[in-house]
């Protein structure tokens, strides 16, 4: 798992337990880090 995948998982967990806005931000950051940098997912 890359850093992007970890950020997405943290974003989902935090979004459910704590604050959905922060969860969405982490998911977007995770997608940018893990998804698009190498041209494929993770």
Secondary structure as GFF3:
##gff-version 3
##sequence-region A 1 42
A	DSSP	alpha_helix	3	17	.	.	.	ID=ss1
A	DSSP	alpha_helix	20	30	.	.	.	ID=ss2
A	DSSP	pi_helix	31	36	.	.	.	ID=ss3
###
